[in-house]
């Protein structure tokens, strides 16, 4: 019998609704707090910054399914469904009896999963009569996706890109500019937040927390402008559940169900996107589907899940955002200049943080050299060069395979969140031996967390 390697869904099977895991959670996440009053926020408190529909989705803990607007779904059809792939080459390279699958989000026009949320966020802004959108980006995958989505709806986009990534990944900057976005390295002198940071540290290479501060400030001070976000918040992860909902149907086509679901973790959107639809069966107790492990793979240089503290903290460096209950390294944390720029964020999403607290998911940290080693192995076995962020999921998958007993046939599913064809400068540094590992000491972590104290 011929082996089937790729599984696709017909257009009619592309999800018509996003899955809202908050409705099924036995213990709901604690509410975000107003940064001034420290009182729980209502959806309307978020309207000045976010599109109203995104604000409503953010705090929706009752509706299990959220309809995908037909205009958004029609745009999804240009690249969805993305294929579920049986990684026969990787299995052979590892000499394992495990069945390894990956959901290939790299086939989107932007080369990553980020477009899944950029399209609806831009759509909701357009429906509301917004003319300008602003955002932050690390590696540039989100910034590129938002720039493209903004162009689809005739919106002007301003992107603050973390300065070190702006310099490391010039072609992502060019992609954003090609779609008409204004791209500014962060921190910059164009906002009060940026000026304050550069006054203290003129050589600051930036962080996602810094870039968020600048983007939020621009949204608050620019007429008819809204802020959009690429990860962390619940409505972003909600949009990404198209990944897992498709994968669920595709795994049925393959006649299997995952024993493990693995994804890299920065703020949590691609991890939640692939895992939450499967996790709902575990939460609701569906027979035969409660055994799955859910593993988030983060960089050892930014280990908010494995070494951070669960607390109320700001989502940005300047303290403009609501206070979020999350695992954090402190909102002033400045991560090392690793090449997985999309994972250099100090905190975890509210929902993922609550699930980790409850033991419904696990987390591992991966050193930079191990991640690139895994990425090169995967490229040679499967022909796809993965993004540095996705390399963390591959490394975690390889770790799990090595733990298996000879002949053990576990089913592993991981999310290939993006390709690395615009990241070849990073691979060049790895292949020439110029990359090093960065790892935080307990003292570094404790010092940073002590500085934020008890914000709530």
N, C-alpha and C positions, 0 to 999 in steps of 0.2 A: 504494500500500500504506500502510495506517495506521501511524503511528509508535507503537511501544510505549515507554512512558515508565517504568513501574514493573514490577519483577520480584519475585514472591513465591514462596516454597517451600511446598509442602503440609506439614502437620504431620509426615507420615511421613519427610520429608527433613530435619527439624531434626536437627543432629548428635547422635549417641549417644555420641561420644567427644570429648575435647579433644586438641589436637595439642601434643606436647611437643617443641619444636625442639631441646632439649639433646641428645636421643638421636641426632639427625642431624648435629650440629655436628662438623666435623672436628677442631677445637681446642676442647676443653671449657673452660667458664669456670673460673677459679681458684676455690678453695673459700672460703666465708665463714670468718672466723676468730673464735674465742672472744675477746671483748673483754678478758678477764682473762689467759688463758694464751697467747693469740696462736696457738693450735693450730687446725687445721681442725675445723670443727664437724660433728657427726653429727646425724641427724634428731632423735634423742632429746634432744640438747642444747637443741632448740627447743621441746620439749613444755611446759615451764613457762609459755611465753608464748603459743604458737599451738596451735590444734587439732592433734591428732596427724596426721590425714590431710593437712592443709595442710603440716605439717612434712615429711612423707614426700614429698609432691609437690615441695616446694621443692628437694630435693637429688636428685631422680630424674633420672639422666642416661642411663638405659638403655631405658625403656619409651616407645616412640614415641607410643602412643595410651593415654590415661587414660580409663576409662569414666566417663560422667556418670551419677551416681545417678538412678534412675528418678524419685524424688520431685522432684529438682532439674529434670529434664527436663520433668516435668509442669508445673512452675511456669514454666519457660521458654515453654511453649506459650501462656501468657496474652498474650504480646506478641511472640514470635518465630514465624516469621522476620520480621526487619525488612526493609523494602523496599530493593532496589537501584534507584536512580533514574538515568535518563539525564537529564543537566542540559541539556536543549535550550535553556532560557532563558538560562543562563549562557554557553553556546556562542555564542548569537546576540549577547549583550551584548558578548562579547569579539571577535566577528567571526572566529572560528577554525574551521578544518576538523577540529580535534581532537575526539575523542569523549570527553566528560567524564561520568563516573559518580560517584555518591556513595552510600555505604551509610548509610542514615538511622537511626542509633541514637537519635534524639530521640523516637521513637515509644514508647519504653518508659514504664511508669507514672511513672518518676522523671525522664523527659525526657533521659536520658543512658545511656551504655553501662555505667555503674557497677553496675547491678543484676546484670549477668552474673556478677560475682564475689561480690557481697553475699549472694546466695541460697545458693550452695554453702558459703561460709564460715559462715554462720549455721546451715546444715543440719549441717555437721560438728561444730560446737560443741554443738548440741542432741543429736546422736547420742552425744556423749561425756559427756553429763550436765551440761554447763556451764549456769549460770543467768544469768551476766552477761557482756556483751561491751563492749569499749571500743575507741575508735578516734580518729583525728585526721581533720580535713577542712580543705580550703582554701576553695574557692568554695562548698562545701556539697553538691555533687552526690554525692560518696561518702558523706558523713554522712547525707544523706537516704536513700540507697539502703540503707545498713546499718541505719538506724533502722526502715525499712519491713520489711526482711528479718528483723530481730530480732522485730518484732511478729508476723510470720507464724509464728514458732517459739516464741513465748511467752518471749523472752529480754529482760532489762532491758539497755538500751543507754545508755552514757555517751559523749558526743562532745566532744572538744576542738576547737573551731573557731578557726583563726588569727584573731587579734583584728581585724586590718584588714578581713578578709572578714566577720567577725561584724557589723561596723559597716556595711560597704558593701552587704551582701546580707542584710538583716533577714528577708526572706521565706523564704530557705532555712533560716534558723534556725527560723522558724515551722513550716515543713514538718517538720523533725526533731521538734520538740516536739509537733506534731499526731500523729505516730506514737508518741509516748510516751517519746522519748529525753530525757535530761538533757543540755543543751548549755551548755558553759562556754567563754568566750573565753580564748584562750591567747596569752601566758603568764598563768597565774593564781596565786593564793596557796594553791591547794588541794593542790599537790604540792611536794616539795622542789626538783625541777627548775625549776618555775615561779617559786618564791620566789628561787632563786639568780639566775635571769635578771633578775627585776625589781629585785633588790638592786643589780645592776650598772647596769641601764638601766631606770629606773622607767617610761619612756615607750615601751618596746619594743612595737612593733605586731605582733610575732610572725612566725613562719615555720612551714612544715610540719615542719621539723626540731625546732622547739620543741614543737609540738603532739604530735609522735610521742613525744618524751621524756615528756611528761605522761601520755599514754595508756599507754605501756609501764609507767611507774611504778605507775599505778593497777592495771593487770593483775597486776603482781608483788606488790602489797600487799593485794589484795582476794581473799578466798576464792572459789573456783569461778568465776573470771573469766578470760577469754581476750582477747588483743589481736587485732584484725582490721585488715587493711591494704587500702587502695584502689588502690595502684599499687606500682611499684618491684620488689617481690619476684617471683620466678619463678612461684610458684603462682598469683598474681593474674593475670599475663599469660596463663598456661595457660588459666584459665577464660575469658578474653576471646577466645580463638581461635575461639569459636563465630561471631564476627563474620566473620573471614576464610574460615572453612570454608563458611559460607552464601554469602558473596560469590563464592567460587570456583564454586559450582554455578550461581549466578545469572548470572555472566559467561558461563558455557557456554550458558545459556538465551538470552543476548543475542548469542551467536555471536562473542564477542570475548575477548581476553586482554590484561590491562593491560601497557603499556610502562612505566608508573610507578604506584607505590602511595605515597600521601602521607597523613600523619596528624600532628596536633599532638603535642608531646612534653613531658610534665612529668616523670613517673617511667618511663613507657614502656608502660603497660598497653594503652591504646587503639591505640598505634602497633603494638606486637607483636601485638595481637589481630587487626588486619586484615592485617598484612603477613606474619607468620610462616607461615601456611598457604601463601601464594604463594611465599615464600622457600625453602620446602623443596624446590621443584622446581629452584631455582637451585643449592642446596647439593648435591642428589643428581644433578644433571646431566640432567634430563628434556629430551629434544630439543624445541626450539621454545619452551621456557619458562625459558631461562636468561638472557634479555636484560633482564629487568625491573629497573628502578631503584627503590630504596626510600628515601624521603626523609622525614626527621623534621624538623618545623618547631617551633622553640622560640622563646621571647621573647628579644629582644636584651638585656633587662635581667637574664636568668637563663640565660646561654649555656653550660651545662655541657658540651654536646656539641661546640660549635664553638670554645670557648676554655678549657674546663676541662682538668684534668690527670687522666690515668689513674693511679689509686693506690688503696691500701686506705684507706677512710675510714668513719666512722660514718654510719649512716643517720639519726641524730638529733643534736640539739645537745648533749645532756648526756652522750653516749657510753654509753648503755644497750644499744644494739643490737649485733649482730655487726658486725665490720669487713667491709666489702664491697669487692670489687675493681671499681671503677667510675670513670667520668669524673665528676669532682666539682669544685665551686668551693670546697670546704671546708665541714665540717659546721656551722661557726659563721657561715656566710654569711647575711646578712640581705638578702633581695631587695627591690627597689623595690616600692612599693605599686601595682602594675599591677592592672587589673581582671580579668585572666585568672588568678584566684586558684589554679586547679588546676594551673598550670604553674610556680608559684613554689617549686620544689624544687631543692636544691643539687646533687643527684646523679642519675645515670642508672641504670637497672636493670642488674644484672650481665650478663644475656644480651645486651641491646642494646649494652652497652659493649664486650663481646667482639666482637660482629658489626661494630661501628664500627671497632674496631682492625683487623679483617681486611679492611675495605673492602667488606663485603657490604651496607652501608647508608650513606647520606649524611645530613648535617644542615645546615640553614640556620637563621639567626636572623632574626626578624621584629620590626620596631619596632611599638610599640603603635598608632600612628596608621595605619600601613599595614594592620594587622590589622583595625581597625574599618572602614576604607575598603573593604576586601575584603568584610567582613561585610554592609555596607550594599548593596553591589553585588549580592551573592548574594541578599539578602532581596528586592530589587526584581525580580530575574530569576527567582527560584524560589519566592518567597512564604513562605520559612521564615526566621525571624530566628535566626541561629546563636549559640550560646554564645560568649563572648569567647575561650575556649580554641580552639574549632573554627575561629574566624576565622583563626587562624594557618595551618591546613591549607589553607583557601581562598586565603589570600594566597600561599602557596607554589605552589599550583596555578596561580594567575594568573601568577606569575613564570615558571613553566615554559611556559605557553602563549605568553607574549610572546617566548620564545626560539625558537619554532618558525618555520620558513620558511613563506611563504605557500603554502597548499594542503597542508601536511604533516599527515597524518592519524594522529597518535599517539593511543593510548588511555590515558586517565588515570583512575585510581580514587582517590578520597580518602574518608576516614572523617568523616562529620558526627557527631561524638561526642556532641553534645547541642544542645538549643535554648536560646535566650537570653531566653525570656519572663519568667524571674525575674531577669534581668540588665538590665532596662530603665533602671535608674538609671545604669548604665555607658554605655549608648547615649545617654542624655540628656546626660551630661557630654561625650561625643564630639560630639554634634550641636550643642551650645552652645559648642564650642570650648574646653572646660575641661580636656581631656586633653593630656598632653605625652608626648614620648618619653623613655625612660630607657635609657641605654646605659653599660655599664661600661668603664672605661679599663683598659688592660693593667696599669697600676700597681695599680689596685684589686684586680684578680684575683690578681696576683702576691703582693701583701701578704697577702691572705686565705689563699692556699695555703701561703705560707711559715710561717704560724702553726701549721698542722697538722703540718708536717714529714713524717717517715716513720713512720707509726703501726704498720706491720707489722714 
